[in-house]
Amino acid sequence: MELKKFDNGITYVEVKTAKGVLKIYETPDDEYAGINVDFQPTNGNGMDIPLASIENGSLETSEDVVVRVWGNPWNEDYTQRTDVPIKDIIEALASE
């Protein structure tokens, strides 16, 4: 793992894999606070594609952790969304 910066100054963690590089960084948009995971394939053209985002959501509108997955590299829109209620997370951790 290595800490790097995008051209726009955002810091990310780079994780090298056998098929390319994962880039994990804090979401720059306060409205969707959380993290993003992008992938840059080894044999690609140097561009990143989004794989997933995990966000806390707004306390005013939701108490869910929102997970979005981009399962189609040909489409810029996410293909799956899962809302995990924070109360369920807290209950699961308390039962351990």
C-alpha positions in Angstrom: 0.0 0.0 0.0 1.1 3.5 -0.8 -0.3 6.9 0.0 -0.5 9.2 -3.2 -2.3 12.2 -4.5 -4.5 12.7 -7.5 -3.9 15.8 -9.7 -6.7 17.6 -7.9 -4.9 17.2 -4.6 -7.1 14.5 -3.1 -5.1 11.9 -1.2 -5.7 8.2 -1.9 -4.4 4.8 -0.8 -3.0 2.8 -3.7 -3.2 -1.0 -3.4 -1.4 -3.0 -6.1 -3.1 -6.3 -7.2 -2.3 -8.9 -9.8 -4.7 -7.3 -12.2 -4.1 -3.6 -11.6 -4.3 -0.9 -8.9 -7.1 -0.2 -6.4 -7.4 3.5 -5.4 -9.3 4.2 -2.2 -10.1 7.8 -1.2 -12.5 10.0 0.8 -15.4 11.2 -1.2 -14.8 14.9 -2.0 -18.6 15.7 -1.9 -19.8 16.5 1.7 -23.3 15.6 0.6 -22.2 11.9 0.1 -19.5 11.6 2.9 -17.7 8.3 2.7 -15.1 6.5 0.6 -14.8 5.5 -3.1 -12.9 2.6 -4.5 -11.7 2.9 -8.1 -9.7 0.4 -10.2 -7.0 1.0 -12.8 -6.3 -2.2 -14.8 -2.7 -3.1 -15.6 -3.4 -3.4 -19.3 -5.8 -0.5 -19.5 -5.3 3.0 -20.9 -4.3 4.5 -17.6 -7.9 5.4 -16.7 -9.7 4.5 -13.5 -13.2 3.0 -13.3 -15.4 3.2 -10.2 -16.0 -0.1 -8.4 -17.8 0.9 -5.2 -18.7 3.7 -2.9 -19.6 3.5 0.8 -21.3 6.5 2.4 -22.7 7.5 5.7 -25.7 9.3 4.2 -27.1 12.4 5.6 -28.4 12.3 9.2 -31.3 14.5 8.2 -32.5 12.1 5.5 -31.1 8.6 6.4 -29.5 6.6 9.1 -28.3 4.0 6.6 -24.8 3.2 5.4 -25.2 3.2 1.6 -23.1 0.9 -0.5 -23.1 1.4 -4.3 -21.5 -1.0 -6.8 -20.5 -0.3 -10.4 -20.9 -3.7 -12.0 -20.8 -2.6 -15.6 -17.7 -0.8 -16.8 -19.5 0.4 -19.9 -21.9 2.5 -17.8 -21.1 5.4 -15.5 -24.2 4.7 -13.3 -24.0 2.3 -10.4 -25.7 -1.1 -10.9 -26.5 -2.0 -7.3 -27.4 -0.1 -4.2 -27.7 -1.6 -0.7 -28.8 0.4 2.3 -27.6 -1.0 5.6 -29.5 0.4 8.6 -27.0 1.8 11.1 -29.2 0.4 14.0 -28.7 -3.1 12.6 -24.9 -2.6 12.4 -24.8 -1.4 16.0 -27.0 -4.4 17.1 -24.8 -6.9 15.3 -21.6 -5.5 16.8 -23.2 -5.5 20.3 -24.1 -9.2 20.0 -20.5 -10.2 19.4 
